């Protein structure tokens, strides 16, 4: 049970970190106009969304397992 809880914490941290990186990249793109910053902002957002979907499925899978 503790490993599942730790996995949820690590994945939540990954979502927060990639979202913060995406926001920082958007800010940098707004200030400099560098195309690479816009690309990194989109990549960070995609990672946050992907990990969020994974975490949602992970939680759903392990809630079903603990109920039955």
PDB file of N, CA, C, O and CB in Angstrom:
ATOM      1  N   UNK A   1       0.821  -1.198   0.000  1.00  0.00           N
ATOM      2  CA  UNK A   1       0.000   0.000   0.000  1.00  0.00           C
ATOM      3  C   UNK A   1       0.866   1.264   0.000  1.00  0.00           C
ATOM      4  O   UNK A   1       0.504   2.252  -0.639  1.00  0.00           O
ATOM      5  CB  UNK A   1      -0.935  -0.003   1.210  1.00  0.00           C
ATOM      6  N   UNK A   2       1.969   1.249   0.683  1.00  0.00           N
ATOM      7  CA  UNK A   2       2.814   2.431   0.760  1.00  0.00           C
ATOM      8  C   UNK A   2       3.442   2.761  -0.577  1.00  0.00           C
ATOM      9  O   UNK A   2       3.635   3.935  -0.893  1.00  0.00           O
ATOM     10  CB  UNK A   2       3.890   2.238   1.796  1.00  0.00           C
ATOM     11  N   UNK A   3       3.768   1.741  -1.377  1.00  0.00           N
ATOM     12  CA  UNK A   3       4.373   1.973  -2.680  1.00  0.00           C
ATOM     13  C   UNK A   3       3.378   2.650  -3.625  1.00  0.00           C
ATOM     14  O   UNK A   3       3.761   3.510  -4.419  1.00  0.00           O
ATOM     15  CB  UNK A   3       4.868   0.648  -3.282  1.00  0.00           C
ATOM     16  N   UNK A   4       2.124   2.270  -3.542  1.00  0.00           N
ATOM     17  CA  UNK A   4       1.096   2.901  -4.374  1.00  0.00           C
ATOM     18  C   UNK A   4       0.944   4.371  -3.994  1.00  0.00           C
ATOM     19  O   UNK A   4       0.838   5.229  -4.870  1.00  0.00           O
ATOM     20  CB  UNK A   4      -0.258   2.164  -4.229  1.00  0.00           C
ATOM     21  N   UNK A   5       0.934   4.661  -2.723  1.00  0.00           N
ATOM     22  CA  UNK A   5       0.818   6.046  -2.256  1.00  0.00           C
ATOM     23  C   UNK A   5       2.010   6.877  -2.715  1.00  0.00           C
ATOM     24  O   UNK A   5       1.854   8.024  -3.136  1.00  0.00           O
ATOM     25  CB  UNK A   5       0.703   6.091  -0.724  1.00  0.00           C
ATOM     26  N   UNK A   6       3.198   6.293  -2.630  1.00  0.00           N
ATOM     27  CA  UNK A   6       4.402   7.009  -3.063  1.00  0.00           C
ATOM     28  C   UNK A   6       4.360   7.268  -4.568  1.00  0.00           C
ATOM     29  O   UNK A   6       4.779   8.331  -5.026  1.00  0.00           O
ATOM     30  CB  UNK A   6       5.670   6.209  -2.694  1.00  0.00           C
ATOM     31  N   UNK A   7       3.862   6.313  -5.330  1.00  0.00           N
ATOM     32  CA  UNK A   7       3.738   6.483  -6.775  1.00  0.00           C
ATOM     33  C   UNK A   7       2.801   7.640  -7.110  1.00  0.00           C
ATOM     34  O   UNK A   7       3.081   8.427  -8.014  1.00  0.00           O
ATOM     35  CB  UNK A   7       3.232   5.190  -7.423  1.00  0.00           C
ATOM     36  N   UNK A   8       1.702   7.742  -6.391  1.00  0.00           N
ATOM     37  CA  UNK A   8       0.764   8.857  -6.590  1.00  0.00           C
ATOM     38  C   UNK A   8       1.439  10.201  -6.292  1.00  0.00           C
ATOM     39  O   UNK A   8       1.231  11.178  -7.012  1.00  0.00           O
ATOM     40  CB  UNK A   8      -0.482   8.679  -5.691  1.00  0.00           C
ATOM     41  N   UNK A   9       2.241  10.243  -5.236  1.00  0.00           N
ATOM     42  CA  UNK A   9       2.938  11.486  -4.876  1.00  0.00           C
ATOM     43  C   UNK A   9       3.954  11.862  -5.949  1.00  0.00           C
ATOM     44  O   UNK A   9       4.043  13.025  -6.343  1.00  0.00           O
ATOM     45  CB  UNK A   9       3.641  11.340  -3.509  1.00  0.00           C
ATOM     46  N   UNK A  10       4.715  10.888  -6.420  1.00  0.00           N
ATOM     47  CA  UNK A  10       5.731  11.164  -7.435  1.00  0.00           C
ATOM     48  C   UNK A  10       5.074  11.632  -8.742  1.00  0.00           C
ATOM     49  O   UNK A  10       5.555  12.577  -9.368  1.00  0.00           O
ATOM     50  CB  UNK A  10       6.597   9.904  -7.687  1.00  0.00           C
ATOM     51  N   UNK A  11       4.001  10.992  -9.150  1.00  0.00           N
ATOM     52  CA  UNK A  11       3.314  11.389 -10.386  1.00  0.00           C
ATOM     53  C   UNK A  11       2.674  12.778 -10.242  1.00  0.00           C
ATOM     54  O   UNK A  11       2.666  13.556 -11.195  1.00  0.00           O
ATOM     55  CB  UNK A  11       2.236  10.345 -10.757  1.00  0.00           C
ATOM     56  N   UNK A  12       2.149  13.083  -9.072  1.00  0.00           N
ATOM     57  CA  UNK A  12       1.587  14.416  -8.837  1.00  0.00           C
ATOM     58  C   UNK A  12       2.682  15.478  -8.903  1.00  0.00           C
ATOM     59  O   UNK A  12       2.468  16.569  -9.430  1.00  0.00           O
ATOM     60  CB  UNK A  12       0.873  14.470  -7.470  1.00  0.00           C
ATOM     61  N   UNK A  13       3.843  15.153  -8.371  1.00  0.00           N
ATOM     62  CA  UNK A  13       4.982  16.066  -8.445  1.00  0.00           C
ATOM     63  C   UNK A  13       5.425  16.274  -9.890  1.00  0.00           C
ATOM     64  O   UNK A  13       5.792  17.384 -10.277  1.00  0.00           O
ATOM     65  CB  UNK A  13       6.149  15.533  -7.608  1.00  0.00           C
ATOM     66  N   UNK A  14       5.392  15.208 -10.687  1.00  0.00           N
ATOM     67  CA  UNK A  14       5.746  15.315 -12.103  1.00  0.00           C
ATOM     68  C   UNK A  14       4.766  16.220 -12.842  1.00  0.00           C
ATOM     69  O   UNK A  14       5.176  17.011 -13.692  1.00  0.00           O
ATOM     70  CB  UNK A  14       5.777  13.926 -12.756  1.00  0.00           C
ATOM     71  N   UNK A  15       3.492  16.112 -12.531  1.00  0.00           N
ATOM     72  CA  UNK A  15       2.485  16.976 -13.161  1.00  0.00           C
ATOM     73  C   UNK A  15       2.746  18.436 -12.791  1.00  0.00           C
ATOM     74  O   UNK A  15       2.733  19.314 -13.655  1.00  0.00           O
ATOM     75  CB  UNK A  15       1.049  16.556 -12.729  1.00  0.00           C
ATOM     76  N   UNK A  16       2.984  18.689 -11.507  1.00  0.00           N
ATOM     77  CA  UNK A  16       3.243  20.051 -11.064  1.00  0.00           C
ATOM     78  C   UNK A  16       4.503  20.616 -11.714  1.00  0.00           C
ATOM     79  O   UNK A  16       4.514  21.758 -12.175  1.00  0.00           O
ATOM     80  CB  UNK A  16       3.372  20.095  -9.546  1.00  0.00           C
ATOM     81  N   UNK A  17       5.558  19.811 -11.747  1.00  0.00           N
ATOM     82  CA  UNK A  17       6.832  20.277 -12.305  1.00  0.00           C
ATOM     83  C   UNK A  17       6.731  20.582 -13.792  1.00  0.00           C
ATOM     84  O   UNK A  17       7.241  21.604 -14.252  1.00  0.00           O
ATOM     85  CB  UNK A  17       7.915  19.240 -12.072  1.00  0.00           C
ATOM     86  N   UNK A  18       6.084  19.714 -14.539  1.00  0.00           N
ATOM     87  CA  UNK A  18       5.965  19.955 -15.978  1.00  0.00           C
ATOM     88  C   UNK A  18       5.031  21.128 -16.260  1.00  0.00           C
ATOM     89  O   UNK A  18       5.225  21.853 -17.236  1.00  0.00           O
ATOM     90  CB  UNK A  18       5.459  18.694 -16.694  1.00  0.00           C
ATOM     91  N   UNK A  19       4.029  21.318 -15.421  1.00  0.00           N
ATOM     92  CA  UNK A  19       3.159  22.488 -15.582  1.00  0.00           C
ATOM     93  C   UNK A  19       3.910  23.782 -15.289  1.00  0.00           C
ATOM     94  O   UNK A  19       3.755  24.775 -16.001  1.00  0.00           O
ATOM     95  CB  UNK A  19       1.938  22.374 -14.663  1.00  0.00           C
ATOM     96  N   UNK A  20       4.721  23.764 -14.239  1.00  0.00           N
ATOM     97  CA  UNK A  20       5.525  24.945 -13.899  1.00  0.00           C
ATOM     98  C   UNK A  20       6.539  25.239 -15.002  1.00  0.00           C
ATOM     99  O   UNK A  20       6.752  26.400 -15.354  1.00  0.00           O
ATOM    100  CB  UNK A  20       6.251  24.739 -12.549  1.00  0.00           C
ATOM    101  N   UNK A  21       7.166  24.199 -15.550  1.00  0.00           N
ATOM    102  CA  UNK A  21       8.112  24.378 -16.640  1.00  0.00           C
ATOM    103  C   UNK A  21       7.421  24.942 -17.874  1.00  0.00           C
ATOM    104  O   UNK A  21       7.973  25.797 -18.566  1.00  0.00           O
ATOM    105  CB  UNK A  21       8.795  23.055 -16.975  1.00  0.00           C
ATOM    106  N   UNK A  22       6.219  24.465 -18.146  1.00  0.00           N
ATOM    107  CA  UNK A  22       5.460  24.956 -19.284  1.00  0.00           C
ATOM    108  C   UNK A  22       5.113  26.439 -19.111  1.00  0.00           C
ATOM    109  O   UNK A  22       5.216  27.223 -20.054  1.00  0.00           O
ATOM    110  CB  UNK A  22       4.184  24.127 -19.467  1.00  0.00           C
ATOM    111  N   UNK A  23       4.705  26.807 -17.908  1.00  0.00           N
ATOM    112  CA  UNK A  23       4.390  28.205 -17.631  1.00  0.00           C
ATOM    113  C   UNK A  23       5.629  29.088 -17.775  1.00  0.00           C
ATOM    114  O   UNK A  23       5.555  30.178 -18.341  1.00  0.00           O
ATOM    115  CB  UNK A  23       3.800  28.349 -16.224  1.00  0.00           C
ATOM    116  N   UNK A  24       6.753  28.622 -17.270  1.00  0.00           N
ATOM    117  CA  UNK A  24       8.003  29.372 -17.395  1.00  0.00           C
ATOM    118  C   UNK A  24       8.405  29.518 -18.866  1.00  0.00           C
ATOM    119  O   UNK A  24       8.858  30.583 -19.286  1.00  0.00           O
ATOM    120  CB  UNK A  24       9.127  28.679 -16.602  1.00  0.00           C
ATOM    121  N   UNK A  25       8.240  28.453 -19.638  1.00  0.00           N
ATOM    122  CA  UNK A  25       8.574  28.510 -21.060  1.00  0.00           C
ATOM    123  C   UNK A  25       7.654  29.479 -21.804  1.00  0.00           C
ATOM    124  O   UNK A  25       8.105  30.202 -22.693  1.00  0.00           O
ATOM    125  CB  UNK A  25       8.482  27.111 -21.685  1.00  0.00           C
ATOM    126  N   UNK A  26       6.379  29.498 -21.448  1.00  0.00           N
ATOM    127  CA  UNK A  26       5.454  30.467 -22.047  1.00  0.00           C
ATOM    128  C   UNK A  26       5.874  31.895 -21.719  1.00  0.00           C
ATOM    129  O   UNK A  26       5.837  32.775 -22.578  1.00  0.00           O
ATOM    130  CB  UNK A  26       4.018  30.215 -21.559  1.00  0.00           C
ATOM    131  N   UNK A  27       6.271  32.115 -20.472  1.00  0.00           N
ATOM    132  CA  UNK A  27       6.741  33.434 -20.061  1.00  0.00           C
ATOM    133  C   UNK A  27       7.977  33.839 -20.870  1.00  0.00           C
ATOM    134  O   UNK A  27       8.080  34.971 -21.341  1.00  0.00           O
ATOM    135  CB  UNK A  27       7.057  33.447 -18.552  1.00  0.00           C
ATOM    136  N   UNK A  28       8.912  32.895 -21.021  1.00  0.00           N
ATOM    137  CA  UNK A  28      10.130  33.165 -21.787  1.00  0.00           C
ATOM    138  C   UNK A  28       9.795  33.453 -23.245  1.00  0.00           C
ATOM    139  O   UNK A  28      10.364  34.362 -23.849  1.00  0.00           O
ATOM    140  CB  UNK A  28      11.105  31.977 -21.691  1.00  0.00           C
ATOM    141  N   UNK A  29       8.884  32.690 -23.802  1.00  0.00           N
ATOM    142  CA  UNK A  29       8.467  32.903 -25.200  1.00  0.00           C
ATOM    143  C   UNK A  29       7.831  34.281 -25.358  1.00  0.00           C
ATOM    144  O   UNK A  29       8.073  34.973 -26.347  1.00  0.00           O
ATOM    145  CB  UNK A  29       7.472  31.800 -25.652  1.00  0.00           C
ATOM    146  N   UNK A  30       7.022  34.675 -24.384  1.00  0.00           N
ATOM    147  CA  UNK A  30       6.370  35.984 -24.424  1.00  0.00           C
ATOM    148  C   UNK A  30       7.398  37.116 -24.376  1.00  0.00           C
ATOM    149  O   UNK A  30       7.230  38.137 -25.043  1.00  0.00           O
ATOM    150  CB  UNK A  30       5.380  36.122 -23.259  1.00  0.00           C
ATOM    151  N   UNK A  31       8.457  36.937 -23.592  1.00  0.00           N
ATOM    152  CA  UNK A  31       9.481  37.972 -23.448  1.00  0.00           C
ATOM    153  C   UNK A  31      10.448  38.014 -24.631  1.00  0.00           C
ATOM    154  O   UNK A  31      10.822  39.095 -25.085  1.00  0.00           O
ATOM    155  CB  UNK A  31      10.258  37.751 -22.169  1.00  0.00           C
ATOM    156  N   UNK A  32      10.855  36.840 -25.134  1.00  0.00           N
ATOM    157  CA  UNK A  32      11.902  36.799 -26.155  1.00  0.00           C
ATOM    158  C   UNK A  32      11.387  36.500 -27.553  1.00  0.00           C
ATOM    159  O   UNK A  32      12.013  36.887 -28.540  1.00  0.00           O
ATOM    160  CB  UNK A  32      12.919  35.778 -25.784  1.00  0.00           C
ATOM    161  N   UNK A  33      10.260  35.821 -27.649  1.00  0.00           N
ATOM    162  CA  UNK A  33       9.740  35.419 -28.947  1.00  0.00           C
ATOM    163  C   UNK A  33      10.451  34.218 -29.541  1.00  0.00           C
ATOM    164  O   UNK A  33      10.261  33.911 -30.718  1.00  0.00           O
ATOM    165  CB  UNK A  33       9.831  36.559 -29.894  1.00  0.00           C
ATOM    166  N   UNK A  34      11.270  33.528 -28.746  1.00  0.00           N
ATOM    167  CA  UNK A  34      12.026  32.374 -29.228  1.00  0.00           C
ATOM    168  C   UNK A  34      11.077  31.203 -29.504  1.00  0.00           C
ATOM    169  O   UNK A  34      10.282  30.813 -28.649  1.00  0.00           O
ATOM    170  CB  UNK A  34      13.110  31.963 -28.198  1.00  0.00           C
ATOM    171  N   UNK A  35      11.177  30.663 -30.694  1.00  0.00           N
ATOM    172  CA  UNK A  35      10.316  29.553 -31.096  1.00  0.00           C
ATOM    173  C   UNK A  35      10.561  28.324 -30.225  1.00  0.00           C
ATOM    174  O   UNK A  35       9.625  27.590 -29.907  1.00  0.00           O
ATOM    175  CB  UNK A  35      10.546  29.207 -32.571  1.00  0.00           C
ATOM    176  N   UNK A  36      11.798  28.103 -29.845  1.00  0.00           N
ATOM    177  CA  UNK A  36      12.120  26.951 -29.014  1.00  0.00           C
ATOM    178  C   UNK A  36      11.380  27.008 -27.672  1.00  0.00           C
ATOM    179  O   UNK A  36      10.966  25.972 -27.152  1.00  0.00           O
ATOM    180  CB  UNK A  36      13.631  26.876 -28.781  1.00  0.00           C
ATOM    181  N   UNK A  37      11.215  28.197 -27.116  1.00  0.00           N
ATOM    182  CA  UNK A  37      10.490  28.325 -25.853  1.00  0.00           C
ATOM    183  C   UNK A  37       9.023  27.944 -26.020  1.00  0.00           C
ATOM    184  O   UNK A  37       8.433  27.321 -25.137  1.00  0.00           O
ATOM    185  CB  UNK A  37      10.603  29.755 -25.317  1.00  0.00           C
ATOM    186  N   UNK A  38       8.439  28.321 -27.151  1.00  0.00           N
ATOM    187  CA  UNK A  38       7.051  27.934 -27.413  1.00  0.00           C
ATOM    188  C   UNK A  38       6.942  26.420 -27.560  1.00  0.00           C
ATOM    189  O   UNK A  38       6.006  25.804 -27.049  1.00  0.00           O
ATOM    190  CB  UNK A  38       6.520  28.635 -28.684  1.00  0.00           C
ATOM    191  N   UNK A  39       7.909  25.824 -28.264  1.00  0.00           N
ATOM    192  CA  UNK A  39       7.924  24.369 -28.415  1.00  0.00           C
ATOM    193  C   UNK A  39       8.042  23.681 -27.055  1.00  0.00           C
ATOM    194  O   UNK A  39       7.347  22.699 -26.795  1.00  0.00           O
ATOM    195  CB  UNK A  39       9.083  23.938 -29.331  1.00  0.00           C
ATOM    196  N   UNK A  40       8.910  24.186 -26.196  1.00  0.00           N
ATOM    197  CA  UNK A  40       9.084  23.584 -24.873  1.00  0.00           C
ATOM    198  C   UNK A  40       7.846  23.766 -23.997  1.00  0.00           C
ATOM    199  O   UNK A  40       7.529  22.902 -23.180  1.00  0.00           O
ATOM    200  CB  UNK A  40      10.299  24.186 -24.179  1.00  0.00           C
ATOM    201  N   UNK A  41       7.148  24.888 -24.168  1.00  0.00           N
ATOM    202  CA  UNK A  41       5.908  25.099 -23.417  1.00  0.00           C
ATOM    203  C   UNK A  41       4.852  24.072 -23.831  1.00  0.00           C
ATOM    204  O   UNK A  41       4.157  23.512 -22.984  1.00  0.00           O
ATOM    205  CB  UNK A  41       5.376  26.534 -23.639  1.00  0.00           C
ATOM    206  N   UNK A  42       4.739  23.832 -25.128  1.00  0.00           N
ATOM    207  CA  UNK A  42       3.782  22.829 -25.613  1.00  0.00           C
ATOM    208  C   UNK A  42       4.181  21.424 -25.176  1.00  0.00           C
ATOM    209  O   UNK A  42       3.327  20.610 -24.826  1.00  0.00           O
ATOM    210  CB  UNK A  42       3.675  22.889 -27.143  1.00  0.00           C
ATOM    211  N   UNK A  43       5.473  21.148 -25.198  1.00  0.00           N
ATOM    212  CA  UNK A  43       5.952  19.841 -24.756  1.00  0.00           C
ATOM    213  C   UNK A  43       5.670  19.631 -23.263  1.00  0.00           C
ATOM    214  O   UNK A  43       5.220  18.560 -22.858  1.00  0.00           O
ATOM    215  CB  UNK A  43       7.459  19.700 -25.039  1.00  0.00           C
ATOM    216  N   UNK A  44       5.932  20.641 -22.464  1.00  0.00           N
ATOM    217  CA  UNK A  44       5.656  20.548 -21.029  1.00  0.00           C
ATOM    218  C   UNK A  44       4.178  20.340 -20.746  1.00  0.00           C
ATOM    219  O   UNK A  44       3.812  19.567 -19.860  1.00  0.00           O
ATOM    220  CB  UNK A  44       6.139  21.798 -20.320  1.00  0.00           C
ATOM    221  N   UNK A  45       3.326  21.033 -21.502  1.00  0.00           N
ATOM    222  CA  UNK A  45       1.885  20.862 -21.327  1.00  0.00           C
ATOM    223  C   UNK A  45       1.453  19.451 -21.731  1.00  0.00           C
ATOM    224  O   UNK A  45       0.616  18.841 -21.065  1.00  0.00           O
ATOM    225  CB  UNK A  45       1.117  21.910 -22.151  1.00  0.00           C
ATOM    226  N   UNK A  46       2.021  18.939 -22.816  1.00  0.00           N
ATOM    227  CA  UNK A  46       1.691  17.580 -23.263  1.00  0.00           C
ATOM    228  C   UNK A  46       2.108  16.542 -22.227  1.00  0.00           C
ATOM    229  O   UNK A  46       1.382  15.583 -21.969  1.00  0.00           O
ATOM    230  CB  UNK A  46       2.368  17.278 -24.607  1.00  0.00           C
ATOM    231  N   UNK A  47       3.277  16.741 -21.640  1.00  0.00           N
ATOM    232  CA  UNK A  47       3.745  15.818 -20.597  1.00  0.00           C
ATOM    233  C   UNK A  47       2.819  15.873 -19.382  1.00  0.00           C
ATOM    234  O   UNK A  47       2.460  14.833 -18.829  1.00  0.00           O
ATOM    235  CB  UNK A  47       5.198  16.158 -20.179  1.00  0.00           C
ATOM    236  N   UNK A  48       2.435  17.068 -18.969  1.00  0.00           N
ATOM    237  CA  UNK A  48       1.539  17.206 -17.818  1.00  0.00           C
ATOM    238  C   UNK A  48       0.201  16.513 -18.082  1.00  0.00           C
ATOM    239  O   UNK A  48      -0.333  15.830 -17.209  1.00  0.00           O
ATOM    240  CB  UNK A  48       1.309  18.695 -17.490  1.00  0.00           C
ATOM    241  N   UNK A  49      -0.331  16.691 -19.278  1.00  0.00           N
ATOM    242  CA  UNK A  49      -1.601  16.049 -19.626  1.00  0.00           C
ATOM    243  C   UNK A  49      -1.444  14.532 -19.667  1.00  0.00           C
ATOM    244  O   UNK A  49      -2.283  13.798 -19.144  1.00  0.00           O
ATOM    245  CB  UNK A  49      -2.116  16.567 -20.984  1.00  0.00           C
ATOM    246  N   UNK A  50      -0.362  14.068 -20.293  1.00  0.00           N
ATOM    247  CA  UNK A  50      -0.129  12.625 -20.379  1.00  0.00           C
ATOM    248  C   UNK A  50       0.029  11.969 -19.018  1.00  0.00           C
ATOM    249  O   UNK A  50      -0.559  10.918 -18.760  1.00  0.00           O
ATOM    250  CB  UNK A  50       1.095  12.353 -21.207  1.00  0.00           C
ATOM    251  N   UNK A  51       0.814  12.580 -18.153  1.00  0.00           N
ATOM    252  CA  UNK A  51       1.010  12.018 -16.814  1.00  0.00           C
ATOM    253  C   UNK A  51      -0.294  12.107 -16.012  1.00  0.00           C
ATOM    254  O   UNK A  51      -0.590  11.226 -15.205  1.00  0.00           O
ATOM    255  CB  UNK A  51       2.160  12.760 -16.070  1.00  0.00           C
ATOM    256  N   UNK A  52      -1.064  13.163 -16.236  1.00  0.00           N
ATOM    257  CA  UNK A  52      -2.356  13.286 -15.559  1.00  0.00           C
ATOM    258  C   UNK A  52      -3.320  12.182 -15.951  1.00  0.00           C
ATOM    259  O   UNK A  52      -4.015  11.624 -15.102  1.00  0.00           O
ATOM    260  CB  UNK A  52      -2.976  14.629 -15.863  1.00  0.00           C
ATOM    261  N   UNK A  53      -3.358  11.872 -17.226  1.00  0.00           N
ATOM    262  CA  UNK A  53      -4.216  10.770 -17.699  1.00  0.00           C
ATOM    263  C   UNK A  53      -3.736   9.443 -17.117  1.00  0.00           C
ATOM    264  O   UNK A  53      -4.537   8.622 -16.671  1.00  0.00           O
ATOM    265  CB  UNK A  53      -4.224  10.703 -19.255  1.00  0.00           C
ATOM    266  N   UNK A  54      -2.425   9.246 -17.126  1.00  0.00           N
ATOM    267  CA  UNK A  54      -1.862   8.026 -16.535  1.00  0.00           C
ATOM    268  C   UNK A  54      -2.232   7.924 -15.052  1.00  0.00           C
ATOM    269  O   UNK A  54      -2.651   6.863 -14.590  1.00  0.00           O
ATOM    270  CB  UNK A  54      -0.322   8.001 -16.705  1.00  0.00           C
ATOM    271  N   UNK A  55      -2.080   9.014 -14.315  1.00  0.00           N
ATOM    272  CA  UNK A  55      -2.376   8.991 -12.885  1.00  0.00           C
ATOM    273  C   UNK A  55      -3.849   8.714 -12.635  1.00  0.00           C
ATOM    274  O   UNK A  55      -4.198   7.974 -11.715  1.00  0.00           O
ATOM    275  CB  UNK A  55      -1.974  10.312 -12.237  1.00  0.00           C
ATOM    276  N   UNK A  56      -4.709   9.302 -13.445  1.00  0.00           N
ATOM    277  CA  UNK A  56      -6.149   9.055 -13.308  1.00  0.00           C
ATOM    278  C   UNK A  56      -6.464   7.575 -13.509  1.00  0.00           C
ATOM    279  O   UNK A  56      -7.216   6.989 -12.730  1.00  0.00           O
ATOM    280  CB  UNK A  56      -6.945   9.910 -14.320  1.00  0.00           C
ATOM    281  N   UNK A  57      -5.897   6.972 -14.540  1.00  0.00           N
ATOM    282  CA  UNK A  57      -6.106   5.546 -14.791  1.00  0.00           C
ATOM    283  C   UNK A  57      -5.496   4.689 -13.691  1.00  0.00           C
ATOM    284  O   UNK A  57      -6.088   3.688 -13.286  1.00  0.00           O
ATOM    285  CB  UNK A  57      -5.515   5.153 -16.141  1.00  0.00           C
ATOM    286  N   UNK A  58      -4.328   5.069 -13.208  1.00  0.00           N
ATOM    287  CA  UNK A  58      -3.657   4.337 -12.131  1.00  0.00           C
ATOM    288  C   UNK A  58      -4.515   4.335 -10.869  1.00  0.00           C
ATOM    289  O   UNK A  58      -4.685   3.300 -10.226  1.00  0.00           O
ATOM    290  CB  UNK A  58      -2.274   4.954 -11.835  1.00  0.00           C
ATOM    291  N   UNK A  59      -5.048   5.493 -10.524  1.00  0.00           N
ATOM    292  CA  UNK A  59      -5.881   5.598  -9.324  1.00  0.00           C
ATOM    293  C   UNK A  59      -7.158   4.770  -9.491  1.00  0.00           C
ATOM    294  O   UNK A  59      -7.563   4.058  -8.572  1.00  0.00           O
ATOM    295  CB  UNK A  59      -6.233   7.080  -9.034  1.00  0.00           C
ATOM    296  N   UNK A  60      -7.786   4.863 -10.659  1.00  0.00           N
ATOM    297  CA  UNK A  60      -9.011   4.102 -10.913  1.00  0.00           C
ATOM    298  C   UNK A  60      -8.742   2.595 -10.831  1.00  0.00           C
ATOM    299  O   UNK A  60      -9.547   1.849 -10.274  1.00  0.00           O
ATOM    300  CB  UNK A  60      -9.594   4.467 -12.296  1.00  0.00           C
ATOM    301  N   UNK A  61      -7.637   2.161 -11.374  1.00  0.00           N
ATOM    302  CA  UNK A  61      -7.299   0.734 -11.363  1.00  0.00           C
ATOM    303  C   UNK A  61      -7.091   0.238  -9.942  1.00  0.00           C
ATOM    304  O   UNK A  61      -7.545  -0.854  -9.599  1.00  0.00           O
ATOM    305  CB  UNK A  61      -6.041   0.469 -12.201  1.00  0.00           C
ATOM    306  N   UNK A  62      -6.419   1.013  -9.116  1.00  0.00           N
ATOM    307  CA  UNK A  62      -6.113   0.553  -7.778  1.00  0.00           C
ATOM    308  C   UNK A  62      -7.259   0.773  -6.805  1.00  0.00           C
ATOM    309  O   UNK A  62      -7.286   0.136  -5.751  1.00  0.00           O
ATOM    310  CB  UNK A  62      -4.889   1.240  -7.277  1.00  0.00           C
ATOM    311  N   UNK A  63      -8.198   1.642  -7.114  1.00  0.00           N
ATOM    312  CA  UNK A  63      -9.398   1.747  -6.280  1.00  0.00           C
ATOM    313  C   UNK A  63     -10.311   0.554  -6.509  1.00  0.00           C
ATOM    314  O   UNK A  63     -10.922   0.045  -5.569  1.00  0.00           O
ATOM    315  CB  UNK A  63     -10.152   3.057  -6.573  1.00  0.00           C
ATOM    316  N   UNK A  64     -10.405   0.104  -7.764  1.00  0.00           N
ATOM    317  CA  UNK A  64     -11.219  -1.080  -8.057  1.00  0.00           C
ATOM    318  C   UNK A  64     -10.638  -2.301  -7.364  1.00  0.00           C
ATOM    319  O   UNK A  64     -11.374  -3.136  -6.840  1.00  0.00           O
ATOM    320  CB  UNK A  64     -11.310  -1.322  -9.577  1.00  0.00           C
ATOM    321  N   UNK A  65      -9.309  -2.400  -7.364  1.00  0.00           N
ATOM    322  CA  UNK A  65      -8.650  -3.540  -6.742  1.00  0.00           C
ATOM    323  C   UNK A  65      -8.840  -3.575  -5.225  1.00  0.00           C
ATOM    324  O   UNK A  65      -8.933  -4.656  -4.643  1.00  0.00           O
ATOM    325  CB  UNK A  65      -7.178  -3.518  -7.069  1.00  0.00           C
ATOM    326  N   UNK A  66      -8.899  -2.425  -4.585  1.00  0.00           N
ATOM    327  CA  UNK A  66      -9.035  -2.393  -3.139  1.00  0.00           C
ATOM    328  C   UNK A  66     -10.482  -2.584  -2.691  1.00  0.00           C
ATOM    329  O   UNK A  66     -10.720  -2.968  -1.546  1.00  0.00           O
ATOM    330  CB  UNK A  66      -8.500  -1.088  -2.603  1.00  0.00           C
ATOM    331  N   UNK A  67     -11.455  -2.324  -3.571  1.00  0.00           N
ATOM    332  CA  UNK A  67     -12.862  -2.482  -3.203  1.00  0.00           C
ATOM    333  C   UNK A  67     -13.321  -3.929  -3.309  1.00  0.00           C
ATOM    334  O   UNK A  67     -14.184  -4.374  -2.552  1.00  0.00           O
ATOM    335  CB  UNK A  67     -13.733  -1.605  -4.081  1.00  0.00           C
ATOM    336  N   UNK A  68     -12.739  -4.657  -4.253  1.00  0.00           N
ATOM    337  CA  UNK A  68     -13.224  -6.022  -4.500  1.00  0.00           C
ATOM    338  C   UNK A  68     -12.421  -6.986  -3.815  1.00  0.00           C
ATOM    339  O   UNK A  68     -12.682  -8.185  -3.908  1.00  0.00           O
ATOM    340  CB  UNK A  68     -13.249  -6.355  -5.922  1.00  0.00           C
TER     341      UNK A  68
END
